[in-house]
Amino acid sequence: QREKLENSPVAELLERLDDAAWRVSVARRFHNTRVSEVRQLRHNILVRVFHLAGRATLPQSFEIDDQI
């Protein structure tokens, strides 16, 4: 179906949709990478002993199906 729409006025919208989907995918990966880094840092013995993390809650990862 997509091939039929490539040469129509909707083609620009499809391109914008692809760009948005790519940006969401990159943002999700960036966020999840930082979440895992924060979780690893919070398990560091010095952070735990000196209470350097304060009372902030642990960040949560974000999962979506971003396959196109």
All heavy atoms as TSV, in Angstrom:
chain	resi	resn	atom	element	x	y	z
A	1	GLN	N	N	0.817	-1.187	0.000
A	1	GLN	CA	C	0.000	0.000	0.000
A	1	GLN	C	C	0.861	1.250	0.000
A	1	GLN	O	O	0.491	2.243	-0.588
A	1	GLN	CB	C	-0.903	-0.016	1.226
A	1	GLN	CG	C	-1.883	-1.118	1.265
A	1	GLN	CD	C	-3.295	-0.607	1.029
A	1	GLN	OE1	O	-3.525	0.575	1.095
A	1	GLN	NE2	N	-4.194	-1.504	0.738
A	2	ARG	N	N	1.991	1.165	0.646
A	2	ARG	CA	C	2.837	2.353	0.734
A	2	ARG	C	C	3.364	2.776	-0.630
A	2	ARG	O	O	3.495	3.968	-0.903
A	2	ARG	CB	C	3.983	2.091	1.701
A	2	ARG	CG	C	4.755	3.336	1.994
A	2	ARG	CD	C	5.765	3.078	3.091
A	2	ARG	NE	N	6.501	4.289	3.320
A	2	ARG	CZ	C	6.432	4.997	4.424
A	2	ARG	NH1	N	5.688	4.594	5.403
A	2	ARG	NH2	N	7.119	6.103	4.560
A	3	GLU	N	N	3.652	1.811	-1.494
A	3	GLU	CA	C	4.154	2.151	-2.825
A	3	GLU	C	C	3.115	2.951	-3.612
A	3	GLU	O	O	3.458	3.839	-4.390
A	3	GLU	CB	C	4.526	0.892	-3.611
A	3	GLU	CG	C	5.743	0.168	-3.080
A	3	GLU	CD	C	5.356	-0.911	-2.088
A	3	GLU	OE1	O	4.183	-1.350	-2.099
A	3	GLU	OE2	O	6.218	-1.311	-1.304
A	4	LYS	N	N	1.857	2.664	-3.392
A	4	LYS	CA	C	0.797	3.385	-4.085
A	4	LYS	C	C	0.736	4.842	-3.636
A	4	LYS	O	O	0.388	5.719	-4.423
A	4	LYS	CB	C	-0.557	2.733	-3.836
A	4	LYS	CG	C	-0.689	1.354	-4.407
A	4	LYS	CD	C	-2.028	0.763	-4.028
A	4	LYS	CE	C	-2.115	-0.695	-4.431
A	4	LYS	NZ	N	-3.386	-1.296	-3.993
A	5	LEU	N	N	1.076	5.082	-2.395
A	5	LEU	CA	C	0.986	6.428	-1.840
A	5	LEU	C	C	2.235	7.274	-2.063
A	5	LEU	O	O	2.208	8.479	-1.840
A	5	LEU	CB	C	0.692	6.350	-0.346
A	5	LEU	CG	C	-0.633	5.710	0.039
A	5	LEU	CD1	C	-0.719	5.560	1.546
A	5	LEU	CD2	C	-1.799	6.528	-0.486
A	6	GLU	N	N	3.326	6.659	-2.498
A	6	GLU	CA	C	4.587	7.381	-2.667
A	6	GLU	C	C	4.485	8.520	-3.683
A	6	GLU	O	O	5.150	9.528	-3.538
A	6	GLU	CB	C	5.714	6.423	-3.064
A	6	GLU	CG	C	6.145	5.493	-1.968
A	6	GLU	CD	C	6.810	6.205	-0.800
A	6	GLU	OE1	O	7.453	7.247	-1.010
A	6	GLU	OE2	O	6.673	5.716	0.329
A	7	ASN	N	N	3.682	8.379	-4.696
A	7	ASN	CA	C	3.581	9.402	-5.732
A	7	ASN	C	C	2.306	10.226	-5.601
A	7	ASN	O	O	1.843	10.816	-6.572
A	7	ASN	CB	C	3.636	8.757	-7.118
A	7	ASN	CG	C	4.982	8.109	-7.368
A	7	ASN	OD1	O	6.007	8.626	-6.947
A	7	ASN	ND2	N	4.975	6.977	-8.023
A	8	SER	N	N	1.754	10.286	-4.426
A	8	SER	CA	C	0.525	11.040	-4.200
A	8	SER	C	C	0.824	12.242	-3.300
A	8	SER	O	O	1.938	12.387	-2.789
A	8	SER	CB	C	-0.533	10.139	-3.566
A	8	SER	OG	O	-0.192	9.866	-2.235
A	9	PRO	N	N	-0.154	13.108	-3.094
A	9	PRO	CA	C	0.062	14.248	-2.193
A	9	PRO	C	C	0.339	13.835	-0.747
A	9	PRO	O	O	0.834	14.627	0.051
A	9	PRO	CB	C	-1.264	15.006	-2.267
A	9	PRO	CG	C	-1.928	14.553	-3.508
A	9	PRO	CD	C	-1.439	13.164	-3.767
A	10	VAL	N	N	0.070	12.618	-0.419
A	10	VAL	CA	C	0.292	12.118	0.944
A	10	VAL	C	C	1.765	11.767	1.178
A	10	VAL	O	O	2.186	11.576	2.315
A	10	VAL	CB	C	-0.612	10.882	1.186
A	10	VAL	CG1	C	-0.437	10.320	2.574
A	10	VAL	CG2	C	-2.061	11.219	0.919
A	11	ALA	N	N	2.562	11.739	0.139
A	11	ALA	CA	C	3.962	11.325	0.251
A	11	ALA	C	C	4.728	12.180	1.258
A	11	ALA	O	O	5.541	11.664	2.031
A	11	ALA	CB	C	4.632	11.380	-1.112
A	12	GLU	N	N	4.474	13.479	1.267
A	12	GLU	CA	C	5.168	14.357	2.213
A	12	GLU	C	C	4.781	14.012	3.650
A	12	GLU	O	O	5.627	13.995	4.544
A	12	GLU	CB	C	4.831	15.818	1.942
A	12	GLU	CG	C	5.543	16.760	2.889
A	12	GLU	CD	C	5.149	18.215	2.666
A	12	GLU	OE1	O	4.540	18.530	1.636
A	12	GLU	OE2	O	5.470	19.015	3.557
A	13	LEU	N	N	3.524	13.686	3.867
A	13	LEU	CA	C	3.090	13.299	5.211
A	13	LEU	C	C	3.726	11.989	5.647
A	13	LEU	O	O	4.083	11.816	6.816
A	13	LEU	CB	C	1.566	13.195	5.260
A	13	LEU	CG	C	0.798	14.498	5.057
A	13	LEU	CD1	C	-0.693	14.225	5.001
A	13	LEU	CD2	C	1.132	15.484	6.149
A	14	LEU	N	N	3.878	11.062	4.700
A	14	LEU	CA	C	4.540	9.794	5.032
A	14	LEU	C	C	5.997	10.029	5.407
A	14	LEU	O	O	6.514	9.395	6.335
A	14	LEU	CB	C	4.455	8.832	3.845
A	14	LEU	CG	C	3.094	8.221	3.577
A	14	LEU	CD1	C	3.125	7.424	2.278
A	14	LEU	CD2	C	2.666	7.346	4.730
A	15	GLU	N	N	6.644	10.930	4.715
A	15	GLU	CA	C	8.037	11.241	5.023
A	15	GLU	C	C	8.140	11.879	6.412
A	15	GLU	O	O	9.025	11.534	7.195
A	15	GLU	CB	C	8.609	12.188	3.973
A	15	GLU	CG	C	10.082	12.453	4.157
A	15	GLU	CD	C	10.645	13.292	3.023
A	15	GLU	OE1	O	10.177	13.153	1.887
A	15	GLU	OE2	O	11.558	14.082	3.313
A	16	ARG	N	N	7.235	12.780	6.722
A	16	ARG	CA	C	7.234	13.401	8.053
A	16	ARG	C	C	6.947	12.371	9.138
A	16	ARG	O	O	7.535	12.432	10.230
A	16	ARG	CB	C	6.208	14.524	8.095
A	16	ARG	CG	C	6.636	15.725	7.268
A	16	ARG	CD	C	5.583	16.799	7.199
A	16	ARG	NE	N	5.237	17.275	8.532
A	16	ARG	CZ	C	4.226	18.077	8.771
A	16	ARG	NH1	N	3.438	18.475	7.783
A	16	ARG	NH2	N	3.960	18.483	9.996
A	17	LEU	N	N	6.071	11.419	8.846
A	17	LEU	CA	C	5.771	10.359	9.802
A	17	LEU	C	C	7.001	9.484	10.037
A	17	LEU	O	O	7.305	9.115	11.177
A	17	LEU	CB	C	4.601	9.514	9.311
A	17	LEU	CG	C	4.157	8.371	10.213
A	17	LEU	CD1	C	3.664	8.906	11.549
A	17	LEU	CD2	C	3.076	7.559	9.530
A	18	ASP	N	N	7.720	9.160	8.974
A	18	ASP	CA	C	8.951	8.376	9.109
A	18	ASP	C	C	9.982	9.120	9.952
A	18	ASP	O	O	10.654	8.529	10.802
A	18	ASP	CB	C	9.547	8.065	7.733
A	18	ASP	CG	C	8.765	7.024	6.981
A	18	ASP	OD1	O	7.976	6.285	7.606
A	18	ASP	OD2	O	8.929	6.954	5.738
A	19	ASP	N	N	10.120	10.428	9.720
A	19	ASP	CA	C	11.062	11.229	10.503
A	19	ASP	C	C	10.679	11.253	11.974
A	19	ASP	O	O	11.534	11.121	12.853
A	19	ASP	CB	C	11.135	12.665	9.968
A	19	ASP	CG	C	11.805	12.752	8.614
A	19	ASP	OD1	O	12.517	11.802	8.222
A	19	ASP	OD2	O	11.610	13.786	7.936
A	20	ALA	N	N	9.393	11.412	12.249
A	20	ALA	CA	C	8.933	11.429	13.643
A	20	ALA	C	C	9.168	10.078	14.311
A	20	ALA	O	O	9.586	10.020	15.477
A	20	ALA	CB	C	7.460	11.807	13.700
A	21	ALA	N	N	8.913	9.003	13.598
A	21	ALA	CA	C	9.126	7.663	14.154
A	21	ALA	C	C	10.606	7.444	14.463
A	21	ALA	O	O	10.958	6.853	15.495
A	21	ALA	CB	C	8.621	6.601	13.190
A	22	TRP	N	N	11.480	7.941	13.601
A	22	TRP	CA	C	12.923	7.807	13.823
A	22	TRP	C	C	13.335	8.596	15.065
A	22	TRP	O	O	14.096	8.107	15.900
A	22	TRP	CB	C	13.685	8.291	12.591
A	22	TRP	CG	C	15.158	8.190	12.769
A	22	TRP	CD1	C	15.928	7.070	12.653
A	22	TRP	CD2	C	16.037	9.251	13.131
A	22	TRP	NE1	N	17.239	7.377	12.913
A	22	TRP	CE2	C	17.332	8.709	13.209
A	22	TRP	CE3	C	15.857	10.598	13.382
A	22	TRP	CZ2	C	18.436	9.477	13.537
A	22	TRP	CZ3	C	16.963	11.360	13.712
A	22	TRP	CH2	C	18.231	10.801	13.782
A	23	ARG	N	N	12.795	9.818	15.214
A	23	ARG	CA	C	13.141	10.639	16.373
A	23	ARG	C	C	12.662	9.993	17.674
A	23	ARG	O	O	13.357	10.039	18.690
A	23	ARG	CB	C	12.565	12.044	16.223
A	23	ARG	CG	C	13.307	12.880	15.206
A	23	ARG	CD	C	12.914	14.349	15.280
A	23	ARG	NE	N	11.493	14.584	15.135
A	23	ARG	CZ	C	10.866	14.809	13.991
A	23	ARG	NH1	N	11.542	14.820	12.864
A	23	ARG	NH2	N	9.560	15.032	13.969
A	24	VAL	N	N	11.489	9.391	17.654
A	24	VAL	CA	C	10.985	8.703	18.845
A	24	VAL	C	C	11.892	7.525	19.192
A	24	VAL	O	O	12.216	7.301	20.361
A	24	VAL	CB	C	9.531	8.229	18.640
A	24	VAL	CG1	C	9.104	7.245	19.714
A	24	VAL	CG2	C	8.589	9.417	18.598
A	25	SER	N	N	12.324	6.804	18.190
A	25	SER	CA	C	13.205	5.662	18.417
A	25	SER	C	C	14.530	6.106	19.037
A	25	SER	O	O	15.016	5.496	19.993
A	25	SER	CB	C	13.450	4.938	17.097
A	25	SER	OG	O	14.370	3.908	17.254
A	26	VAL	N	N	15.102	7.170	18.510
A	26	VAL	CA	C	16.376	7.688	19.040
A	26	VAL	C	C	16.183	8.189	20.465
A	26	VAL	O	O	17.005	7.918	21.346
A	26	VAL	CB	C	16.928	8.794	18.121
A	26	VAL	CG1	C	18.097	9.518	18.772
A	26	VAL	CG2	C	17.355	8.214	16.791
A	27	ALA	N	N	15.103	8.910	20.716
A	27	ALA	CA	C	14.840	9.440	22.056
A	27	ALA	C	C	14.647	8.304	23.060
A	27	ALA	O	O	15.128	8.387	24.200
A	27	ALA	CB	C	13.612	10.337	22.030
A	28	ARG	N	N	13.938	7.262	22.658
A	28	ARG	CA	C	13.716	6.120	23.551
A	28	ARG	C	C	15.037	5.449	23.906
A	28	ARG	O	O	15.316	5.157	25.070
A	28	ARG	CB	C	12.782	5.097	22.910
A	28	ARG	CG	C	12.514	3.884	23.782
A	28	ARG	CD	C	11.765	2.794	23.045
A	28	ARG	NE	N	12.453	2.334	21.860
A	28	ARG	CZ	C	13.458	1.447	21.860
A	28	ARG	NH1	N	13.879	0.926	22.990
A	28	ARG	NH2	N	14.019	1.071	20.743
A	29	ARG	N	N	15.878	5.228	22.897
A	29	ARG	CA	C	17.177	4.594	23.163
A	29	ARG	C	C	18.049	5.465	24.063
A	29	ARG	O	O	18.707	4.962	24.982
A	29	ARG	CB	C	17.907	4.286	21.862
A	29	ARG	CG	C	17.341	3.052	21.167
A	29	ARG	CD	C	18.108	2.734	19.936
A	29	ARG	NE	N	17.599	3.620	18.893
A	29	ARG	CZ	C	18.186	3.847	17.740
A	29	ARG	NH1	N	19.313	3.269	17.446
A	29	ARG	NH2	N	17.652	4.649	16.859
A	30	PHE	N	N	18.077	6.780	23.792
A	30	PHE	CA	C	18.857	7.696	24.616
A	30	PHE	C	C	18.363	7.667	26.061
A	30	PHE	O	O	19.153	7.544	26.997
A	30	PHE	CB	C	18.758	9.117	24.039
A	30	PHE	CG	C	19.520	10.135	24.821
A	30	PHE	CD1	C	20.874	10.292	24.634
A	30	PHE	CD2	C	18.879	10.928	25.756
A	30	PHE	CE1	C	21.585	11.231	25.357
A	30	PHE	CE2	C	19.576	11.867	26.485
A	30	PHE	CZ	C	20.940	12.023	26.288
A	31	HIS	N	N	17.054	7.770	26.248
A	31	HIS	CA	C	16.473	7.769	27.588
A	31	HIS	C	C	16.790	6.469	28.321
A	31	HIS	O	O	17.226	6.502	29.487
A	31	HIS	CB	C	14.955	7.963	27.501
A	31	HIS	CG	C	14.267	7.841	28.805
A	31	HIS	ND1	N	14.263	8.841	29.742
A	31	HIS	CD2	C	13.563	6.809	29.346
A	31	HIS	CE1	C	13.589	8.442	30.803
A	31	HIS	NE2	N	13.145	7.223	30.592
A	32	ASN	N	N	16.583	5.340	27.671
A	32	ASN	CA	C	16.814	4.054	28.330
A	32	ASN	C	C	18.282	3.838	28.660
A	32	ASN	O	O	18.608	3.223	29.682
A	32	ASN	CB	C	16.261	2.917	27.481
A	32	ASN	CG	C	14.749	2.885	27.505
A	32	ASN	OD1	O	14.113	3.478	28.354
A	32	ASN	ND2	N	14.169	2.192	26.550
A	33	THR	N	N	19.172	4.356	27.832
A	33	THR	CA	C	20.601	4.260	28.134
A	33	THR	C	C	20.926	5.048	29.385
A	33	THR	O	O	21.634	4.570	30.275
A	33	THR	CB	C	21.431	4.781	26.955
A	33	THR	OG1	O	21.146	3.992	25.802
A	33	THR	CG2	C	22.916	4.717	27.253
A	34	ARG	N	N	20.388	6.250	29.476
A	34	ARG	CA	C	20.649	7.089	30.649
A	34	ARG	C	C	20.012	6.494	31.908
A	34	ARG	O	O	20.585	6.586	32.995
A	34	ARG	CB	C	20.140	8.518	30.438
A	34	ARG	CG	C	20.796	9.245	29.297
A	34	ARG	CD	C	22.322	9.279	29.425
A	34	ARG	NE	N	22.933	9.691	28.182
A	34	ARG	CZ	C	23.630	8.900	27.381
A	34	ARG	NH1	N	23.827	7.642	27.692
A	34	ARG	NH2	N	24.157	9.345	26.266
A	35	VAL	N	N	18.853	5.892	31.779
A	35	VAL	CA	C	18.207	5.241	32.925
A	35	VAL	C	C	19.091	4.118	33.449
A	35	VAL	O	O	19.303	4.003	34.662
A	35	VAL	CB	C	16.807	4.715	32.552
A	35	VAL	CG1	C	16.278	3.749	33.610
A	35	VAL	CG2	C	15.840	5.867	32.363
A	36	SER	N	N	19.630	3.308	32.552
A	36	SER	CA	C	20.486	2.206	33.015
A	36	SER	C	C	21.772	2.735	33.639
A	36	SER	O	O	22.257	2.165	34.630
A	36	SER	CB	C	20.788	1.240	31.870
A	36	SER	OG	O	21.605	1.841	30.903
A	37	GLU	N	N	22.304	3.844	33.129
A	37	GLU	CA	C	23.508	4.426	33.721
A	37	GLU	C	C	23.226	4.960	35.124
A	37	GLU	O	O	24.040	4.794	36.033
A	37	GLU	CB	C	24.052	5.539	32.836
A	37	GLU	CG	C	24.668	5.039	31.556
A	37	GLU	CD	C	25.071	6.158	30.615
A	37	GLU	OE1	O	24.764	7.343	30.904
A	37	GLU	OE2	O	25.679	5.855	29.584
A	38	VAL	N	N	22.087	5.604	35.308
A	38	VAL	CA	C	21.722	6.124	36.627
A	38	VAL	C	C	21.536	4.974	37.603
A	38	VAL	O	O	21.996	5.035	38.750
A	38	VAL	CB	C	20.442	6.989	36.545
A	38	VAL	CG1	C	19.859	7.248	37.929
A	38	VAL	CG2	C	20.730	8.286	35.839
A	39	ARG	N	N	20.886	3.915	37.162
A	39	ARG	CA	C	20.675	2.770	38.047
A	39	ARG	C	C	22.005	2.140	38.461
A	39	ARG	O	O	22.189	1.762	39.620
A	39	ARG	CB	C	19.786	1.733	37.380
A	39	ARG	CG	C	18.348	2.186	37.309
A	39	ARG	CD	C	17.512	1.185	36.525
A	39	ARG	NE	N	16.139	1.590	36.515
A	39	ARG	CZ	C	15.200	1.073	37.308
A	39	ARG	NH1	N	15.502	0.114	38.142
A	39	ARG	NH2	N	13.970	1.515	37.241
A	40	GLN	N	N	22.945	2.043	37.522
A	40	GLN	CA	C	24.259	1.488	37.858
A	40	GLN	C	C	24.997	2.402	38.825
A	40	GLN	O	O	25.631	1.933	39.780
A	40	GLN	CB	C	25.092	1.296	36.597
A	40	GLN	CG	C	24.636	0.162	35.728
A	40	GLN	CD	C	25.421	0.076	34.429
A	40	GLN	OE1	O	26.250	0.933	34.130
A	40	GLN	NE2	N	25.149	-0.954	33.652
A	41	LEU	N	N	24.912	3.708	38.603
A	41	LEU	CA	C	25.583	4.659	39.477
A	41	LEU	C	C	25.007	4.621	40.883
A	41	LEU	O	O	25.736	4.689	41.871
A	41	LEU	CB	C	25.462	6.070	38.899
A	41	LEU	CG	C	26.150	7.186	39.660
A	41	LEU	CD1	C	27.656	6.946	39.688
A	41	LEU	CD2	C	25.846	8.522	39.024
A	42	ARG	N	N	23.701	4.481	40.991
A	42	ARG	CA	C	23.063	4.459	42.314
A	42	ARG	C	C	23.435	3.211	43.111
A	42	ARG	O	O	23.312	3.211	44.325
A	42	ARG	CB	C	21.547	4.513	42.167
A	42	ARG	CG	C	21.073	5.834	41.639
A	42	ARG	CD	C	20.199	6.509	42.664
A	42	ARG	NE	N	19.599	7.711	42.139
A	42	ARG	CZ	C	18.300	7.937	42.104
A	42	ARG	NH1	N	17.461	7.039	42.552
A	42	ARG	NH2	N	17.846	9.070	41.645
A	43	HIS	N	N	23.878	2.167	42.438
A	43	HIS	CA	C	24.292	0.959	43.144
A	43	HIS	C	C	25.756	1.021	43.575
A	43	HIS	O	O	26.239	0.118	44.249
A	43	HIS	CB	C	24.043	-0.284	42.286
A	43	HIS	CG	C	22.595	-0.607	42.150
A	43	HIS	ND1	N	21.783	-0.915	43.218
A	43	HIS	CD2	C	21.798	-0.648	41.065
A	43	HIS	CE1	C	20.568	-1.144	42.805
A	43	HIS	NE2	N	20.535	-0.985	41.495
A	44	ASN	N	N	26.432	2.097	43.206
A	44	ASN	CA	C	27.811	2.299	43.611
A	44	ASN	C	C	27.853	2.439	45.130
A	44	ASN	O	O	27.033	3.129	45.732
A	44	ASN	CB	C	28.358	3.559	42.933
A	44	ASN	CG	C	29.818	3.793	43.228
A	44	ASN	OD1	O	30.285	3.607	44.340
A	44	ASN	ND2	N	30.537	4.215	42.210
A	45	ILE	N	N	28.825	1.812	45.759
A	45	ILE	CA	C	28.902	1.781	47.219
A	45	ILE	C	C	29.083	3.179	47.803
A	45	ILE	O	O	28.488	3.506	48.836
A	45	ILE	CB	C	30.003	0.810	47.712
A	45	ILE	CG1	C	29.897	0.595	49.215
A	45	ILE	CG2	C	31.374	1.310	47.337
A	45	ILE	CD1	C	28.721	-0.209	49.619
A	46	LEU	N	N	29.860	4.038	47.158
A	46	LEU	CA	C	30.062	5.392	47.691
A	46	LEU	C	C	28.778	6.214	47.638
A	46	LEU	O	O	28.486	6.980	48.553
A	46	LEU	CB	C	31.166	6.117	46.917
A	46	LEU	CG	C	32.579	5.576	47.119
A	46	LEU	CD1	C	33.559	6.309	46.227
A	46	LEU	CD2	C	32.985	5.667	48.577
A	47	VAL	N	N	28.019	6.061	46.576
A	47	VAL	CA	C	26.747	6.779	46.451
A	47	VAL	C	C	25.788	6.318	47.539
A	47	VAL	O	O	25.079	7.129	48.145
A	47	VAL	CB	C	26.144	6.560	45.045
A	47	VAL	CG1	C	24.742	7.125	44.956
A	47	VAL	CG2	C	27.046	7.181	43.985
A	48	ARG	N	N	25.787	5.037	47.807
A	48	ARG	CA	C	24.873	4.504	48.826
A	48	ARG	C	C	25.307	4.885	50.236
A	48	ARG	O	O	24.474	5.254	51.073
A	48	ARG	CB	C	24.774	2.997	48.673
A	48	ARG	CG	C	24.068	2.629	47.362
A	48	ARG	CD	C	24.104	1.171	47.066
A	48	ARG	NE	N	23.347	0.434	48.072
A	48	ARG	CZ	C	23.467	-0.860	48.264
A	48	ARG	NH1	N	24.312	-1.563	47.531
A	48	ARG	NH2	N	22.750	-1.463	49.169
A	49	VAL	N	N	26.610	4.807	50.518
A	49	VAL	CA	C	27.102	5.101	51.868
A	49	VAL	C	C	26.908	6.573	52.216
A	49	VAL	O	O	26.472	6.911	53.318
A	49	VAL	CB	C	28.589	4.707	52.007
A	49	VAL	CG1	C	29.203	5.270	53.277
A	49	VAL	CG2	C	28.736	3.197	51.965
A	50	PHE	N	N	27.210	7.461	51.289
A	50	PHE	CA	C	27.117	8.894	51.566
A	50	PHE	C	C	25.769	9.502	51.169
A	50	PHE	O	O	25.604	10.715	51.197
A	50	PHE	CB	C	28.258	9.634	50.872
A	50	PHE	CG	C	29.605	9.296	51.453
A	50	PHE	CD1	C	30.528	8.571	50.722
A	50	PHE	CD2	C	29.945	9.695	52.744
A	50	PHE	CE1	C	31.768	8.252	51.259
A	50	PHE	CE2	C	31.172	9.389	53.277
A	50	PHE	CZ	C	32.089	8.657	52.537
A	51	HIS	N	N	24.820	8.669	50.781
A	51	HIS	CA	C	23.463	9.118	50.425
A	51	HIS	C	C	23.484	10.216	49.364
A	51	HIS	O	O	22.777	11.215	49.466
A	51	HIS	CB	C	22.688	9.585	51.660
A	51	HIS	CG	C	22.613	8.554	52.725
A	51	HIS	ND1	N	21.771	7.470	52.622
A	51	HIS	CD2	C	23.289	8.412	53.887
A	51	HIS	CE1	C	21.928	6.715	53.701
A	51	HIS	NE2	N	22.844	7.255	54.475
A	52	LEU	N	N	24.319	10.041	48.354
A	52	LEU	CA	C	24.461	11.054	47.312
A	52	LEU	C	C	23.275	11.097	46.358
A	52	LEU	O	O	23.094	12.073	45.643
A	52	LEU	CB	C	25.754	10.814	46.519
A	52	LEU	CG	C	27.036	10.924	47.345
A	52	LEU	CD1	C	28.231	10.573	46.477
A	52	LEU	CD2	C	27.181	12.303	47.949
A	53	ALA	N	N	22.474	10.059	46.341
A	53	ALA	CA	C	21.309	10.034	45.454
A	53	ALA	C	C	20.125	10.756	46.063
A	53	ALA	O	O	19.125	10.992	45.386
A	53	ALA	CB	C	20.930	8.594	45.118
A	54	GLY	N	N	20.226	11.111	47.325
A	54	GLY	CA	C	19.107	11.777	47.982
A	54	GLY	C	C	17.921	10.847	48.104
A	54	GLY	O	O	18.056	9.641	48.275
A	55	ARG	N	N	16.745	11.403	47.976
A	55	ARG	CA	C	15.526	10.606	48.094
A	55	ARG	C	C	14.803	10.486	46.756
A	55	ARG	O	O	13.632	10.134	46.712
A	55	ARG	CB	C	14.602	11.220	49.128
A	55	ARG	CG	C	15.187	11.213	50.514
A	55	ARG	CD	C	14.244	11.875	51.487
A	55	ARG	NE	N	14.885	12.044	52.775
A	55	ARG	CZ	C	14.641	11.288	53.812
A	55	ARG	NH1	N	13.770	10.321	53.733
A	55	ARG	NH2	N	15.258	11.507	54.949
A	56	ALA	N	N	15.480	10.829	45.715
A	56	ALA	CA	C	14.860	10.770	44.385
A	56	ALA	C	C	14.539	9.323	44.022
A	56	ALA	O	O	15.294	8.400	44.339
A	56	ALA	CB	C	15.784	11.369	43.339
A	57	THR	N	N	13.409	9.140	43.358
A	57	THR	CA	C	13.042	7.802	42.912
A	57	THR	C	C	13.890	7.408	41.710
A	57	THR	O	O	14.385	8.261	40.968
A	57	THR	CB	C	11.560	7.744	42.523
A	57	THR	OG1	O	11.332	8.673	41.473
A	57	THR	CG2	C	10.670	8.073	43.699
A	58	LEU	N	N	14.035	6.123	41.535
A	58	LEU	CA	C	14.787	5.641	40.377
A	58	LEU	C	C	13.998	5.925	39.102
A	58	LEU	O	O	12.770	5.747	39.070
A	58	LEU	CB	C	15.024	4.138	40.482
A	58	LEU	CG	C	16.135	3.700	41.416
A	58	LEU	CD1	C	16.145	2.185	41.542
A	58	LEU	CD2	C	17.473	4.175	40.914
A	59	PRO	N	N	14.670	6.359	38.057
A	59	PRO	CA	C	13.965	6.585	36.800
A	59	PRO	C	C	13.503	5.264	36.189
A	59	PRO	O	O	14.084	4.211	36.452
A	59	PRO	CB	C	15.011	7.262	35.917
A	59	PRO	CG	C	16.315	6.914	36.508
A	59	PRO	CD	C	16.090	6.670	37.956
A	60	GLN	N	N	12.459	5.330	35.407
A	60	GLN	CA	C	11.900	4.144	34.764
A	60	GLN	C	C	12.235	4.153	33.274
A	60	GLN	O	O	12.249	5.209	32.644
A	60	GLN	CB	C	10.383	4.128	34.936
A	60	GLN	CG	C	9.932	4.091	36.380
A	60	GLN	CD	C	10.353	2.804	37.060
A	60	GLN	OE1	O	10.197	1.727	36.507
A	60	GLN	NE2	N	10.897	2.927	38.261
A	61	SER	N	N	12.476	2.981	32.732
A	61	SER	CA	C	12.718	2.882	31.295
A	61	SER	C	C	11.397	3.013	30.547
A	61	SER	O	O	10.321	2.863	31.115
A	61	SER	CB	C	13.404	1.559	30.945
A	61	SER	OG	O	12.589	0.494	31.316
A	62	PHE	N	N	11.503	3.299	29.279
A	62	PHE	CA	C	10.342	3.543	28.443
A	62	PHE	C	C	10.399	2.577	27.273
A	62	PHE	O	O	11.368	2.583	26.513
A	62	PHE	CB	C	10.379	4.994	27.949
A	62	PHE	CG	C	9.262	5.356	27.025
A	62	PHE	CD1	C	7.972	5.468	27.488
A	62	PHE	CD2	C	9.505	5.592	25.686
A	62	PHE	CE1	C	6.944	5.821	26.646
A	62	PHE	CE2	C	8.489	5.935	24.839
A	62	PHE	CZ	C	7.200	6.045	25.305
A	63	GLU	N	N	9.408	1.731	27.134
A	63	GLU	CA	C	9.382	0.741	26.064
A	63	GLU	C	C	8.160	0.919	25.194
A	63	GLU	O	O	7.044	1.040	25.692
A	63	GLU	CB	C	9.397	-0.671	26.639
A	63	GLU	CG	C	10.669	-1.039	27.364
A	63	GLU	CD	C	11.911	-0.992	26.516
A	63	GLU	OE1	O	11.823	-1.241	25.282
A	63	GLU	OE2	O	12.971	-0.693	27.062
A	64	ILE	N	N	8.380	0.981	23.898
A	64	ILE	CA	C	7.301	1.000	22.918
A	64	ILE	C	C	7.737	0.150	21.734
A	64	ILE	O	O	8.915	-0.135	21.557
A	64	ILE	CB	C	6.952	2.421	22.433
A	64	ILE	CG1	C	8.178	3.073	21.778
A	64	ILE	CG2	C	6.384	3.262	23.524
A	64	ILE	CD1	C	7.845	4.357	21.072
A	65	ASP	N	N	6.787	-0.246	20.932
A	65	ASP	CA	C	7.088	-0.971	19.704
A	65	ASP	C	C	7.326	0.060	18.626
A	65	ASP	O	O	6.394	0.652	18.101
A	65	ASP	CB	C	5.931	-1.892	19.323
A	65	ASP	CG	C	6.235	-2.705	18.090
A	65	ASP	OD1	O	7.415	-2.778	17.685
A	65	ASP	OD2	O	5.277	-3.254	17.513
A	66	ASP	N	N	8.594	0.317	18.311
A	66	ASP	CA	C	8.909	1.349	17.329
A	66	ASP	C	C	9.379	0.759	15.997
A	66	ASP	O	O	10.053	1.419	15.227
A	66	ASP	CB	C	9.929	2.328	17.885
A	66	ASP	CG	C	11.215	1.653	18.325
A	66	ASP	OD1	O	11.304	0.426	18.235
A	66	ASP	OD2	O	12.130	2.365	18.762
A	67	GLN	N	N	9.009	-0.469	15.732
A	67	GLN	CA	C	9.355	-1.094	14.460
A	67	GLN	C	C	8.437	-0.575	13.365
A	67	GLN	O	O	7.236	-0.533	13.531
A	67	GLN	CB	C	9.239	-2.616	14.565
A	67	GLN	CG	C	10.152	-3.229	15.564
A	67	GLN	CD	C	11.612	-3.018	15.232
A	67	GLN	OE1	O	11.998	-3.104	14.081
A	67	GLN	NE2	N	12.404	-2.713	16.242
A	68	ILE	N	N	9.029	-0.185	12.280
A	68	ILE	CA	C	8.247	0.344	11.151
A	68	ILE	C	C	8.034	-0.750	10.135
A	68	ILE	O	O	8.836	-1.532	9.829
A	68	ILE	CB	C	8.957	1.544	10.512
A	68	ILE	CG1	C	9.093	2.669	11.529
A	68	ILE	CG2	C	8.195	2.023	9.298
A	68	ILE	CD1	C	9.874	3.832	11.055
